[in-house]
């Protein structure tokens, strides 16, 4: 009996661990995302030019919300708000509940001074994360920082 229970416990833990999706980037939301480890490393190093090159290549081969979201993020970080908006929009058209895209789009609106639209993204994240989430907290901080400046 003890052996059977032990085997059941191991099976339960193994299936639980295996069912948790592992993503190359901490905010990747799709199981079908390409390996974005290299892109994330470039973004972390603030090598936005290198990240853009790699992401553009990926976008040619893969129409995927996480790729479009990171393209938007990287473009926003280089100051290309108009093109960033295009990619965030594409990401959200493909995956309307993409929390990171809502956060980053809200941050774009904060950076461009459109606080009404930033707050719309915050409200959407509030609905997507009723118990809270990192994306909601990050956008709240961005809005609070902009409002208090």
N, C-alpha and C positions, 0 to 999 in steps of 0.2 A: 504494500500500500504506500509506504514512504517513497519507494522508487517511482511509483506512478505519479504521486503528487509532485515529486521533484522534477520529473520529466514535464509535467503539465506546467509547472512554474517556469522552467527554462523555455518552453514553447511560447508561453504567454509573453514573457519578456522579449524573446526574439521577434515575435510577430509585431509587438508594439514598437520596438526599435526600428524594424524594417519598414513599418508603415509611416514613419515620420519622414517627410521629404527632406533631403539634404540639398541645400542650394549653395552654389559657388559664391554668391553675393548675399550679404546678410538680409537684404530686403527683397530678394527674388521671390515672386509669388507663384510662378507657374512651374509645374512639374516638367514641362517640355522645354524649359529654358536651355539654351546652349551653355557650354562651359564659359562662364564669364570671370573666372579667377584672374586671368591676366588683365582684363579690363578693370576689375575692382582694384587690383594692385596699382595700376596707373592712376586711377582716380584718387586713391589714398595718397599717392605720391604727388598729387596735383599736376600730373602730366596729362593735361586735358587734350593736348594735340595728339599724343600717342593713343589715348583712349578713343578719341574721335575717329582716327584712322581705322582702328580695329573694329569699332562699333559700326562704322559705315560699311565695312566689308561684311560683317555679320548681317547687317540689315539687307544687303543685296541677296543673301542666301536664305535668310530666315525672317519671315514676317511674324514677329513675336512681341508681345506687350512689354516684357522686361527689357528687351533690346531697345525698343522705342523709348521707354521710360529713361533708361540710362543715356541714350542719345540726347534726350531733352535735358537731363541733369547736366551733362557735360557741356552742352551748348549754352545753357544758362550760366554756368560757371565761367564761360569765356565771354559772356556779355551779349550773346546772340539770342535775345529774348524772343524775337519773332519766330525764328526757326525752332527754338526750344518749345514754344507753345504748340507748334505744328506736331511735334513728336509726342508731347504729352497727350494731345488730343487723339492722335493715332493709338497710343497705348490704351487710353480709356475707351475708345471705340471698340477695340478688340476685347478688353476686359474692364467693364464699367466699375467693378468693385476692387480695382487695383489700388490698394492703400498707399503704396509709395508714390504712385503717379499723382494721386490726389494731394499728398503732402507736398511733393515737389512743385506741382502746379500752384498750390497755395503759396509756397515760398516765392515763386516767380511773381505772383501778384503782389506779395509784400514788397519785394525788391523794386517793383515798378510803381508802387504806390496805390495800387487798386485794392484797398482794404475791404471793400464790399465783396469783391470776388474771392479774396483770400478767406473771408469769413464764410462764404458759400462752401468752399472746399473743407473748411473746418467743420461745418455742419454735416457735410456728407461723411466725413471721417467719424463724426460722433455717432452717426447711424450705423456705419460699418463696424465700429468698435464700441459697442455699448458699455463694455467693462473697461474700456481704455486700451490703448496700444501705443507703441513707440511713435508711430507716424503722427497720431493725434497729439501727443505730448510735444513732439518736435515742432509741429506747426503752431501749436498754442504759444510756445516759447518765441518763435519767430514773430508772431503777431504782437505779443506783449512787448518784445524788444523794440519793434518798430513804433508802436503806440507810445511808449515811454520816452523815445528819443526826441 
